[in-house]
Amino acid sequence: MNINYNDKIPNNVELAGDRVLQRALEHWQPQFLNWWGEMGPEGSHALDVYLRTAVSVDKAGWAQFGYVKMPDYRWGIFLNPAEAERKVGFGAHRGEPVWQDVPGEYRANLRRIIVTQGDTEPASVEQQRHLGLTCPSMYDLRNLFQVNVEEGRHLWAMVYLLHRFFGRDGREEADALLGRRSGDADHPRILGAFNERTPDWLAFFMFTFFTDRDGKFQLSALAESAFDPLARTTRFMLTEEGHHMFVGRNGVRRIIERTADVMVQERTEDPDRLRALGVIDLPTIQRYLNFHSSVTVDLFGADLSSNAATFYTTGLKGRFREDHIGDDHSLKDASYPVLEIRDGTLGAKEAPALNALNERLRDDFVRDSISGVEAWNSALEKRGIGFRLRVPHKAFNRQIGPLAELKVSPLGQVISVADWQAQVDSWLPTDGDRQFVQSLMGRVVTPGQFANWISPPASGINGQPVECEYVRFN
């Protein structure tokens, strides 16, 4: 295969001069394109889509916008610029120069970290592949496709690291990333949340708000890594991850605004009446929020983790904004509160901070999520509506760790199994909720038109008008 490495694969890793890496990608790229053809956005391959393509790491002009067919998208490989004399910022190697190669003793753990991150990228494309058939507008369809191609680029970013630094093992792992499938009984994706269905656009917006926010915090922790190529790769990925969270934040806000406007116009808060008017009632939105928040909270792993301690001590994975934390960055004698059940209620106990790193990152995520949800509530407040959306307690609906053995309400109260069963339909989406939301999902692709259940955005993309023909059906 003859690949123009400066045009077809934009990069700043000197790909054109690395014959070994070229051979690896010449083997992998056809497999990727086959996977995209099989599992990428359904019915999209012939469409011209107004997409953003990463072409450099220059903050003033790192991306180009233009129409492209997604199979022809230029999935590039970019690392943030190297920092001269960068030092390890935490763990046992703190103060030492960062590594440009993989230390032999940390090889297996680094490969595991990269593979786990890499596995999430194609998984989300697979979860979302049918959504384009039910888009609420051309604007939203384009945003879905932008998220999809950038998840594909993030997969390329991880595959580059595997091919470049891990030899045969890395090549085998890169192939395996295309062999698993989201939700497949025999070959599922590694993390549970990436095997869940994304059947409708409310679920998609919640996914990009919550689960891509997990991506933000995981990538931020990896951006602290002593393995400099990983740190530089994930820092650039964060530039694109911000857009994914914007899609979710903006999408849910527009749904809420439309519902709130109908509530005011019709002077009703009755969910059945609102559903009859073709909008999504606020209690249903809250149940979707509860589900996606709780599924994402589990992605941070067990409350206490020896693996997390090992990753930190050895310099592989830091904390969110490590350099803004005022401690010794070794945590040998530090503690951090984790939850335990005490006298039938949840309480905090102090645990070794090294083992509680997952919990600390989870708490960072929860605080950030609460801030985002409060922005949605402002839309309700402005319209004089008293309903408020809330992020559920982090112990709610847990499926991993010791908290999975408990039944906890969204407010953090430990309850009996009987009480849970009596109230769960008011806390998590029911089959009826999902069927109703699904019933609203009709495809709208006339430029400037929007489905009844969602408001138009305040502005278009890259200075284009909202009514721009973002997707051209040929």
Buried (B, 14 or more C-beta within 10 A) or exposed (E): EEBEBEEBBBBBBEBBEBEEBBEBBEBBBEBBBEBBEEBBBEEBEEBBBBBBBBBBBEEEEBBBEEEBBBEEBBBBBBBBEEEEEEEBBBBEBBEEEBBEEBBEEBBEBBBBBBBBBBBBBBBBBBBBBBBBBBBBBBBBBBBBBBBBBBBBBBBBBBBBBBBBBBBEEBBEBBBBBBEBBBBEEEEBBBBEBBBBEBBBBBBBBBBBBBBBBBBBBBBBBBBBBBBBBBBBBBBBBBBBBEBBBBBBBBBBBBBBBBBBBBBEEBEBBEBEBBBEBEBBBBBBBBBBBBBBBBBBBBBBBBBBBEBBBBBBBBBBBBBBEBEEBEEEBBBEEBBBBBBBBEEEEBEEEEBBBBBBBBBBBBBBBBEBBEEBBBEBBEBBBEBEBEBEBBBBBBBBBBEBBBBEEBBBBBEBBBBEEEEBEEBBEEBBBBEEBBEBBBEBBEEBBEBBEBBEBBBBBEEBBEEBEBBBBBBBEE
